[in-house]
Amino acid sequence: MATSFGLPSPLVDYPHILTEVNIISLHLQNCNNAYLPAGGMYIGHYFAWIVAGCMYAVQLQEDPTNTSVAPGPIAQLCGGNFGLFIIIIAGWSTANPIIYSSGLGLQHIFPSMKAWLSTIIVGLLATAAACFPALTNGIMVFLTLAGIILCPMGVFLLVDHFVFPRLGLSSELSYNLREDEEDDKCNVNNWPAIWTWFAAEVISLPVALLTPVSSYFTPIITLCFSFVSYIGLTKLWVRKGWIVYEKDDTHSPLTSIVEEEETLEEEV
């Protein structure tokens, strides 16, 4: 998304972040593999939105009263019919990874369905939906709100893996405190995370929906609040004795995988 000055901002592209991070995570073999695609997407989006800002400036110069940001008319104004054609191709190429991941989701619902068939079905449905701007604009708002709602989860993962060990707190609480050590299911609630998530949404969603603040910037509040609140509440739970780390020496499958990767990298 571009700012009001026509310049891109890495803080407001949450609909793309929400979808692309999931796609990258499907194919990562090593945590270091994320640097190249992340850098490519950031640089690509950055320059793409610089160009978009310049094209929007051309539209305003042509007609100062036209403040629409619809990509089709702007592309046709700057590049004629060829520009309109490029926008269509760009839409398809940008949507390819998302269509692929959606096709995989459909295939999980219907296991007997072939991957190519599920991808075609999702692609046709997406193409039909794209013909109705009111629907697609609503989806963008939905994805933005979904990004706000899911922001605390990213904070929990970051804090749990990188911050808690440095503070002397145990990571992966729900797994390490499970009732049956032979069972990998997490059956203990992480109440600091639950209350942090609830409080973060109580604060951020009204800001996004009921105030002039753009919803694209609201996750900044959510991220900062979740980081401080999760650490603070976890320390409070430990001090009050509401959390007792009885199984600090256990490791979840995720921790074991990360440790194995680090060991392999050191050997190489």
Secondary structure as GFF3:
##gff-version 3
##sequence-region A 1 268
A	DSSP	alpha_helix	14	27	.	.	.	ID=ss1
A	DSSP	three_ten_helix	31	34	.	.	.	ID=ss2
A	DSSP	alpha_helix	35	62	.	.	.	ID=ss3
A	DSSP	alpha_helix	71	109	.	.	.	ID=ss4
A	DSSP	alpha_helix	115	130	.	.	.	ID=ss5
A	DSSP	alpha_helix	133	158	.	.	.	ID=ss6
A	DSSP	pi_helix	159	163	.	.	.	ID=ss7
A	DSSP	three_ten_helix	164	167	.	.	.	ID=ss8
A	DSSP	alpha_helix	173	176	.	.	.	ID=ss9
A	DSSP	alpha_helix	191	210	.	.	.	ID=ss10
A	DSSP	alpha_helix	218	240	.	.	.	ID=ss11
A	DSSP	alpha_helix	253	267	.	.	.	ID=ss12
###
